[in-house]
Amino acid sequence: MAKYQQLVDQLREQIEANIWQPGEKLPSLRQQADQSGLSLMTVMHAYEVLESQGWILSKPQSGYYIAPRAAALRPRLATQTVERPEQTDTNSFVFDVLQATRDPAIMPFGSAFPDPELFPQRQLMRSLVKVSHNLKPTDALNNLPPGNPELRKILAQRYAQQGITISPDDIVITNGAMEALNLSLQAVTEPGDWVVIENPSFYGALQAIERLKLNAIAIASDVEQGIDFDELEQALQRWPVKACWLMTNRQNPLGFTLSNTRKEQLVALLARYGVTLIEDDVYSELWIGEEKPLPAKAFDRLGDVMHCGSFSKNLVAGFRIGWVAAGRHAQRVQRIQLMSTLSTSAPMQLALADFLSTRSYDSHLKRLRQTLAKRKQLARTALRQVLPADARISDTPGGYFLWVALPEGINTTQLYHLALEQGISIAPGQLFSSSEDFRHCFRFNTAWPWDARAEAAVEKLGQLIKQLHP
């Protein structure tokens, strides 16, 4: 067993034994290294794993603390359609895949983020420097939940551009979309409740459901139509569902976008059963076509759609700024945020509000969409040349993911490990479902520069697939 895993197991056992209580501060990285005799990097790796699993949380310039709900954590995932006697540790596998993409020597086709070189880093840094020079002692208080007033007003105005009326008071600024989604889920559920997700689904949903001790009902979804409405209604009739965590625009990993008609039908269906929709819409700005697709939130008449967005996929990942238009749940979300992460970074909120007040954002988005569309087409063409004839590649507009279905005899988890040895990362189907249905599939990130290195990596990937083809 790796040394970092030994420390992970040791600290987790201590937390379960109530040696460490929720809210207590762990020894610093250096203190833990001195106590355990491990290297600083090994301790840091262990702490990162524990944080990704929800046992601890980091506070900037303060240290690591036991998470508020850590004592109650018992990872599990129940689904309506699949029962597995030996379930893999979703969090550990996700962590390993995402860690691999951080190595500059690895071709990051498995990454969840676009090429950071596509972001306007200099302009953003200018905004950050500007607000830092003008920072006042009261700014930390003024930017507590629900967040910076100017930033919330700008977001409300961007909703209004699509004909959606959302008050700035209903918007809560968060530490990225993942916090927005997790806070939304906590606001409307209790441990043991049932939550609908797509199958396949964004792995963050699987992790959150495990962490909060919820039960998942995985509803079949496909590239053409999205989530199966008939199966969804059957689940709503059979189970006391409290929430649905769904993606309606450029779903990750399949890439589909629901039509406005289906979005309206979805909102009406969930309203009939009194179920909250948590709408994960982080790719909302990465559309292609004449008009930006509406979110399902546009059809919400009861304030029961919690629309979550982020700037991490289209502007800047490092700022970690997201939001939720929480409707009637906004106050509950604010209270939970205050009890957990307290607030989102005030300087980052101020810098983003400063940048968004110019016309630079929409100009950047236009260039970004055009570049991503070109790279996606190049990647699709290159993959088609090396994949088996019976492989299927999704052909959905917008975003920067391709969903590849190989012949069913090929295990993409095995392919992932073989490819990683060759300096190539992919996101295997196992990441996106607790079932065995997508073991022959993988997600492919097309947002990186399409050059000789990328071409060679795709050719090598094709060779590895041929080796695995039965």
C-alpha angles and dihedrals in degrees: 000000000000116000094239090053090052090056091045091053092045095052093043090054090050091052091048089050090054092243086128116041126208109275095024119127119244121222111278119261091260094046091049091048091052093047096046100035090233127131121265090245092052092052091046090052091050092050091049091053092050090049092050089052093051098247097114137014133210125230115201113254090357110072140237124324136187107263117248093244097036095108090059097046115124107155113226139142123200120188133189096231106031135049118183122188091203111040120187121233100261094193095053094047093048090049092051093049094047093045090055091059091059092067107096089212090062121085097233102218086136094056121118093212133072123243105291089215086074091065124090094246097164095051091047092049090051089055091048093050091047095053092041090059090051097041113136127202089244094057092085090059095040091056098050116119128340082034142229109349095216093050091049090049091051090051091049089052091051089053088050090056086066093047094258116134111211122158117229085235090067093055121089119193113222143182094270129311094293091065090046091053095043093047090049091051092048091048094061105030143058127203110287096029122131122248128186119224133170122260108250095030140175105277091230088070091053091049094048092049092050092047095049093045093242129148119242127214107198112208120199115254131181138195094251106045105012119217117016105247094196092054090044093055091047088055092048089052094047103040134043093244116189101183145006119217104200142154115222100176122055093341116217117261103005098044100220124145118207116232118246089252092056092045090054090047090049094053091046092048094051091044090057090058096039093243123151118232115218101198115203103202104161093136094052095120096048096080130136124210141046099312139023109255116246120243120238085251087076089071096046113118099165102050090246099121112090106203114202124194141165144193092219096093099042109026118011132348098192097062090065094209121156137146146202125218090211103177112196090357095062096103092049091050091051092052093050091048092051090052094049120028094002095215148337120270108283096211091051092050091048093047092050092048089051093051094045091052088071129067091247094095097062092042089052092048092053092053092043094053092049093049094046092050092053093047092047092054092048091050093048091051093048093048093048089058094056105032125091114272092248094052116112126218121195115244103198121144123243132019124060106264131100120197110214122196112195125192107295095248092068117090109211093197087063089045090052092056093045092048092048090057086058094050096261127120127201131169107243122214091249088076093064105046142031089217129081093239097102103038088115094053136079139184118236123201111218098179097096125094111284102226140131091289092054092046092052091048092053091049090051090048089053091052091051091050090053089053090055096043107111 
